[in-house]
Amino acid sequence: MAERVVLAYSGGLDTSVAVRWMIENMGVEVVCLSGDLGQEGSMEANREKALGAGAIAYEQLDLREEFARDYVAPMIKMNALYEKQYPLVSALSRPLIVKKQVEMARRYNADALAHGCTGKGNDQVRFEVSAMALAPDLELLAPVRNWGFTREDSIRYAQEHGIPVDATKEKLYSIDDNLWGRAIECGEMEDPWAEPPDGVWQMTKLTAEGEREVVVGFSKGVPVSIDGKTMSLYEVIIEMNRIVGAYGWGRIDMVENRRVGIKSRETYEAPGALALMMAHEDLESITLERDLQREKTRLEPRYSELVYDGLWFSPLKEALDAFVDSSQEHVTGEVRLKLVPRRCIVTGRRAEKSLYDYGLATYDAADRFRHADSEGFVRLWGLSVQTWSDTQGPGSRDWENEPGEA
Ligand code: ARG
């Protein structure tokens, strides 16, 4: 039985109630941890709320730079989008929080970790599987999954126990955000046919007019500058969210497959993430050799699934990280994006080690490309299908028949 637990504390209703509930029903001491990952809203009141609910200690960590450097950077290098669309905003934050929880558990001599996730989502998977990888000895508690409270029950519990929360009965959306983007679920959007109401968008409200260009500089696959001005990755992301978001671009509306077998309608906004990955992938088109580029493209969805499914700390993920780092050696250069209201497109790319060879690409120059070489090349390239075609006999293939004939 656990005696002291480190809770990943958001300051919201569920985790606040969880503090007291675990003390009363599990007889544990609770230590709270809040992390700043660039989410909106203030965490100022968290200490008071956590201690007010009965926690024996509270710590708040500024994780923004670390999050950008160790968690977001690999996403950019991998062009990581789950099911081709979702930039893994929430999936990405959990492993870092767990890493900090484990460190804290060691410092406080705790024997368990806890989170405030329900049983229907992906985040419980990420919390627990990350913890199982990092600290297989620690017990895992998921009070919110077990207590069977409705939202009203939780509010009543908080009131009865004098837990300070500012929740109202009506909570329209479930929102999770950090500097890589923002996820908005529930409310009327649980009907996949219903258009997301305008009010759900925060980062992508169209306020800019006219058009503008923005040049993103990369070094070994990681963004390092905007319009020639060098900055940390964290700053690049903040800046791109601001610039691109103002053009009302960067929204995602999809039905995705959760790890627990549920299809769910999700909306996201991630203007910086989508623009940076679009630019990065484009730069790869001139800096990656063909076969490397193709193989990498095949691995990208696999990598995204691992992250989505909570396997951040796993041997396959580690091996793929080594692959991607090696692939990015020459992904250094610049990409120009053009923004017009509701649109963002690439309009140019350049790199010192560019593999794009003007002499080879143009149709009219004399150069080291020998046209005569193509004759033999094409003959051998087609030899196999030519041989096959010879054995088929006349009229045996569909394409020899008139449309409609058998
Ligand atoms: N569907 C997304 C994911 O699984 C977002 C989850 C957002 N979490 C939340 N508690 N609202 O990564």
Boltz pocket constraint, residues with backbone or C-beta under 6 A from the ligand:
constraints:
  - pocket:
      binder: B
      contacts: [[A, 88], [A, 89], [A, 90], [A, 91], [A, 122], [A, 123], [A, 174], [A, 175], [A, 176], [A, 183], [A, 185], [A, 266]]
      max_distance: 6.0
